[in-house]
Amino acid sequence: MLRKIKIITSVVFVLWLSGCAQTSVRHHQDFEQVAKTVDSVVIIPADVQIELINFDGDNEILDDKADTIRDQIHSLASSRMQQENLNVVEFDFAAEIESNDDFAYAITTAKEAWTKSKEDMYKLGLVPEKDKAQFQTSLGSVLNTIADRTGADAALLVYYNGFEKSSGMVAKDVASSILVGVLTMGAVVPVQATEGSFIDVALVDTITGKVIWANRKIGPSVDIGALEVAFNELPDLTWKSEIVNEPVTAQEADAVVTETTSESPDAQ
């Protein structure tokens, strides 16, 4: 856990050094065209882990707090996706996973593919704003089963990791003067970090597997503030449900159909 705290501290410092010219946002290079094939989204239950750091090193996993954060993530994500004019598909993942081994395996495989994809997307760390739409990251066909079962054109994945320090651990830190930096009014100010969070979020096309949009943020507390900040950097896209208000040329329509068909496993 101390390693996680150091990573969070380093990310904050890099953000401060980089200023507004750098971003953690990632877009697929075809994100504008892919968006025109997406009308609905399903929110996969977030992976959430929150740990209480104790003085004696016997740390605790805070399952109840994790459940609360998971519910808050779903509520915020649902609201923001609807604001994007996407239809949010409500689906009982727990029940389907319990009754369908193939579906459970599909969810696990999708999350593993997403974890692997981050090595490609974030190997450069922050990138210039002008380069955030230069990625070709795809999870492949691993989300096809989710598309079949839910009917959703896209899936939203969220990973959340948080920590809190016990009163004994805080006292130990103060005594040993272990300080970290946080951003305050544009400057790095040394403070005692008693809690923090890290979040990854991605919106993925369930047919082609393309990562339409992804972002990652850190927060100074165990809440969903970092996710709110991440969602504030969603691109303004024209989704399938909005195409009626924006005419699409015959060439654009043919290109979308051809690409989607060629990348579907059924076409192989």
C-alpha positions in Angstrom: 0.0 0.0 0.0 2.9 2.4 0.7 3.9 1.8 -2.9 0.4 2.8 -4.1 0.7 6.0 -2.0 4.0 6.8 -3.6 2.6 6.2 -7.1 -0.3 8.6 -6.3 2.1 11.2 -5.1 4.3 10.9 -8.2 1.2 11.2 -10.5 0.2 14.4 -8.6 3.7 15.9 -9.0 3.8 15.0 -12.7 0.4 16.6 -13.2 1.6 19.8 -11.5 4.8 19.9 -13.6 3.0 19.2 -16.8 0.3 21.8 -16.5 -2.8 22.0 -18.7 -1.0 21.0 -21.9 -0.9 17.4 -20.9 -3.8 15.0 -20.4 -4.7 11.5 -19.1 -7.5 11.3 -21.7 -7.3 8.6 -24.4 -9.5 8.5 -27.5 -9.5 5.8 -30.2 -8.3 7.4 -33.5 -11.7 6.5 -35.0 -13.8 7.6 -31.9 -15.9 10.0 -33.8 -17.0 7.4 -36.4 -17.4 4.7 -33.8 -19.7 6.9 -31.7 -22.1 7.0 -34.6 -22.7 3.3 -34.2 -23.4 3.5 -30.5 -26.9 4.1 -29.1 -26.8 2.2 -25.8 -24.4 1.5 -23.0 -24.3 -1.0 -20.2 -22.4 -0.3 -17.0 -20.3 -3.2 -15.8 -20.2 -3.3 -12.0 -17.0 -1.5 -10.9 -14.1 -3.3 -9.4 -13.7 -1.5 -6.1 -11.1 -2.1 -3.3 -10.7 0.1 -0.3 -8.0 -0.6 2.3 -7.6 0.6 5.9 -3.8 1.0 6.6 -3.1 0.1 10.2 -0.1 0.9 12.3 0.9 -2.8 12.8 0.8 -3.5 9.1 -2.3 -5.8 9.4 -4.4 -3.9 6.9 -8.1 -4.4 6.5 -10.3 -4.5 3.4 -13.3 -2.2 3.9 -16.0 -4.2 2.0 -19.0 -2.1 3.2 -17.4 1.1 2.1 -16.5 -0.5 -1.2 -20.1 -1.5 -1.7 -21.2 2.1 -1.0 -18.6 3.5 -3.5 -19.6 0.9 -6.1 -23.3 2.0 -5.9 -22.3 5.7 -6.1 -20.2 4.9 -9.2 -23.1 3.2 -10.9 -25.4 6.1 -10.1 -23.0 8.8 -11.3 -22.1 6.8 -14.5 -25.7 6.1 -15.3 -26.5 9.8 -15.0 -23.6 11.0 -17.1 -24.2 8.4 -19.9 -27.8 9.6 -20.1 -26.6 13.2 -20.3 -24.7 12.0 -23.3 -28.0 10.9 -24.8 -27.0 7.3 -24.5 -29.6 4.7 -23.5 -28.4 3.0 -20.3 -29.2 -0.7 -20.3 -30.0 -2.0 -16.8 -28.8 -5.5 -16.4 -28.5 -7.9 -13.4 -24.8 -8.9 -13.8 -24.7 -10.7 -10.4 -27.6 -13.0 -11.3 -26.3 -13.7 -14.8 -22.8 -14.4 -13.5 -24.3 -16.8 -10.9 -26.3 -18.7 -13.4 -24.1 -18.6 -16.5 -20.5 -19.8 -16.3 -19.8 -18.7 -19.9 -21.0 -15.2 -19.1 -18.9 -15.1 -15.9 -15.9 -16.1 -17.9 -16.6 -13.4 -20.5 -16.7 -10.7 -17.8 -13.4 -11.9 -16.3 -11.8 -12.1 -19.8 -13.1 -8.6 -20.7 -11.6 -7.1 -17.5 -8.3 -8.9 -18.1 -8.2 -7.5 -21.6 -8.9 -4.0 -20.3 -6.1 -4.3 -17.8 -3.7 -5.4 -20.5 -4.8 -2.6 -22.8 -3.7 0.0 -20.3 -0.1 -1.0 -20.8 -0.4 0.3 -24.3 -2.6 3.3 -23.6 -0.6 4.7 -20.6 2.9 3.6 -21.3 3.7 7.2 -22.1 2.0 8.6 -19.1 0.4 12.0 -19.7 0.4 13.0 -23.4 -0.1 16.4 -25.2 -3.7 17.3 -25.8 -3.1 17.1 -29.5 -2.1 13.5 -29.2 -5.0 12.1 -27.1 -6.9 10.8 -30.1 -3.9 9.0 -31.6 -4.6 5.6 -30.0 -5.8 2.4 -31.7 -6.4 0.4 -28.5 -8.9 -2.5 -28.8 -10.0 -5.3 -26.5 -10.9 -7.4 -29.5 -14.0 -9.6 -29.4 -14.1 -10.2 -25.6 -17.1 -8.0 -25.2 -19.2 -9.7 -27.8 -20.8 -12.0 -25.3 -21.8 -9.0 -23.2 -23.3 -7.4 -26.3 -25.3 -10.5 -27.0 -26.7 -10.8 -23.5 -27.4 -7.1 -22.8 -28.0 -5.7 -26.3 -25.8 -2.8 -25.5 -23.6 -1.2 -28.2 -21.0 -0.1 -25.6 -19.8 -1.0 -22.1 -18.5 1.3 -19.4 -15.7 -0.2 -17.2 -14.6 1.3 -14.0 -11.7 0.3 -11.6 -11.4 2.0 -8.2 -8.7 1.7 -5.6 -8.8 3.7 -2.3 -7.0 3.8 1.0 -7.6 5.2 4.5 -5.1 5.4 7.4 -6.0 4.4 10.9 -5.5 7.0 13.6 -2.5 5.1 14.8 -1.0 5.2 11.3 -1.6 8.9 11.0 0.1 9.5 14.3 3.1 7.4 13.1 3.4 9.4 9.9 3.3 12.7 11.8 6.0 11.5 14.1 8.2 10.4 11.3 7.3 13.5 9.1 6.3 11.4 6.1 4.6 14.0 3.8 3.1 13.8 0.3 2.1 16.6 -2.1 -1.4 17.5 -3.3 -2.5 20.1 -5.8 -3.9 23.3 -4.2 -4.6 26.3 -6.4 -2.0 25.2 -8.9 0.8 24.5 -6.4 2.1 21.4 -4.7 1.6 21.7 -1.0 3.0 19.2 1.5 0.2 17.7 3.6 -0.4 14.5 5.6 -2.2 12.1 3.3 -4.7 10.3 5.4 -6.7 8.9 2.5 -6.7 8.8 -1.3 -8.2 7.2 -4.4 -7.3 6.2 -7.9 -9.7 5.5 -10.7 -9.7 4.1 -14.3 -12.6 4.4 -16.6 -13.2 3.3 -20.2 -16.0 3.3 -22.7 -15.7 0.4 -25.1 -17.5 -0.6 -28.2 -18.9 -4.1 -27.5 -18.7 -5.2 -31.2 -15.3 -4.0 -32.4 -13.8 -3.8 -28.9 -12.4 -0.3 -29.6 -11.7 1.8 -26.6 -13.7 4.9 -27.6 -12.7 6.9 -24.6 -10.6 6.3 -21.5 -9.4 8.4 -18.6 -7.7 7.9 -15.2 -7.6 10.2 -12.2 -6.5 10.4 -8.6 -8.4 11.9 -5.7 -7.4 13.2 -2.3 -10.2 11.3 -0.5 -12.2 8.1 -0.6 -15.2 9.3 -2.7 -16.2 9.5 -6.3 -14.8 13.0 -6.9 -12.1 11.7 -9.2 -14.7 10.0 -11.4 -16.6 13.2 -11.6 -13.5 14.9 -12.8 -12.8 12.1 -15.3 -16.3 12.4 -16.8 -16.0 16.1 -17.2 -13.4 15.3 -19.9 -15.8 13.2 -22.0 -15.7 14.4 -25.6 -18.7 16.0 -27.2 -19.6 13.3 -29.7 -22.5 12.6 -32.0 -24.0 9.2 -31.0 -26.2 7.0 -33.1 -29.3 8.3 -31.3 -28.4 11.8 -32.4 -27.7 11.1 -36.0 -31.3 12.0 -36.9 -30.3 15.5 -36.1 -27.1 15.4 -38.1 -27.3 14.0 -41.6 -24.8 11.4 -42.5 -23.5 11.0 -46.0 -24.0 7.7 -47.9 -20.2 7.3 -47.9 -20.0 7.7 -44.1 -22.8 5.2 -43.6 -21.3 2.6 -45.9 -17.9 3.0 -44.2 -19.4 2.4 -40.7 -21.4 -0.6 -41.9 -18.4 -2.1 -43.7 -16.0 -1.6 -40.8 -18.4 -3.0 -38.2 -19.2 -6.0 -40.3 -15.6 -6.8 -41.1 -14.6 -6.7 -37.4 -17.4 -8.8 -36.1 -16.5 -12.4 -35.2 -19.5 -13.6 -37.2 -17.8 -12.2 -40.3 -14.6 -14.2 -39.8 
